[in-house]
């Protein structure tokens, strides 16, 4: 089944995990390269970072990281804090998925790289008291 991007955005919220996984795959593949429709979904993805379903939060964070390369207005400057907040998600797997995708923001340009470096530095220091500090620090090092 070939899913459109609009279908994928709709299915992102599906209770059917298989359909949601297909939406995730479509969104990730569809945002591997710069796209001209990033701002059509940008605000919706920002809201989805706080969705009750951790799968939705994880997917939204990863897709936003991919869309950084499609952000000529540099909206990521004001929205990066929301992404970084997901790296502190109550569900560690969600936090980790976001943390592992943040490097994609950094390769979009110098401004974006500076955001990621600053975010990684603060997470590296502040995670010392967290349960999974070693994994967080490992993911930061890999991201660098």
N, C-alpha and C positions, 0 to 999 in steps of 0.2 A: 504494500500500500504506500503510495507516494503522498506524503503529508505536506501541505503547504505551510508556510511560516505562520500564517494566521491560525490554521488548525493547530499547529504546534503550541502557539501561545494559549489557545483555548484549552488544549489537552494538558497543559502544564498543571492545571488545577484538578485534573481528573482523580477520582477515587480509585480508578482502575490502574494499578501500578504498571501493568504492561503498556497501556496507552500512554501513561505519563513517561515511561522510559523511552518509548518511541518519540515522544515530543522532545525529550531531553536530547536524544541522539540527533534529531532533525535540527534543533536549535544550535547545537554545538557544531555540527558540520556546516550549517548555513552561515555561521559567524566566524569560520576559520579565516576567511578573507574579508577585507573591508566591504561593507554594504552601504547602500544609500538609504536604508529604511531604519537605521538605528534609533532615531528619535521618535519613530512611531511607537516603539515598544519600551523606550528608555524609562519613562515615568512609571509605567506599569511594573516593570522589573524592580524598580526602587521600592515600590510599595510591597511587592512580593518578598522582599528581603525580610519583612516582618510578619509573613504569613504564619498561620498556626501550624501548618504542615512543614516539617523540617525538610522534606524532599523538595518542596516548592522553594524554600529559602535557599537551599543548596544549588538548585538549578538556576535560579535567578542570579545568584552571585557569580556563578561560573559564566553565564551568558553575558552579564555586564562586563566581566573581565575581558571576554572576547571582543565585546563591542568598543572597548577603549580605542582600538585602531580605527574605528569608524566615527570618531568624535571630534570633528574639526572645530567645534565651538568650545572644546575643553570643559564640558559639563562635569567631567570626572573630578575636576578640582574641587567642586563643592559637594560632590556625591561620594568621594572616596571614603570619607568618615563612615558612611553607612555600610560600605563594603568591609571596612576594617572592623566594624562592630560585629559582623557575622563571624569573624575569626574568634569571637568570644561566645559563640552560640552555646546554649545550654546542652545541645546535642553535639558531642565532640566530633562525630563524623561530619556533621554539617560545617562546623568551624574549620575542620581540616580540609574539606573540599575547597572552601573559599581560600584558605591560606595557600593551598597548593596551586591555585589559579591566579593569584595576584601578580605573579611575574609578568603575565600577559599585558597587564596595564603598563608596566614599566618599559616594555619594548615599543610602546606607541609613540614615545617622544621624550625629550629631555624633562619637560615639566612633569610628565607622568612618572618617569623614572625617579625623580626626586620625591614624589609622593610615596612611591613604593618603598624607597630606601628609608624614608622617615618613618613610615608605618612599620616596616620590618624592625627597625631599631627600637621603636617603642614597645612592640610586642615581645621582642627578645628580652628586654629588661623586665617588663611587667609580668611575664609569664612565670617567673621564678617560683611563685607561690602556688601555681596551678598544678593540678594533679598530673597532667601530661606535658609538663614543661620540656622534657627531653625531646618528645616528638614534635612539639611546636618549634623548638629551636632547630631541630633537624630539617623540618619543612622550610623554615626560613633560609637556612644555609643552602638547601637545594634550589630554592627560588632565586637566590642570588647568583 
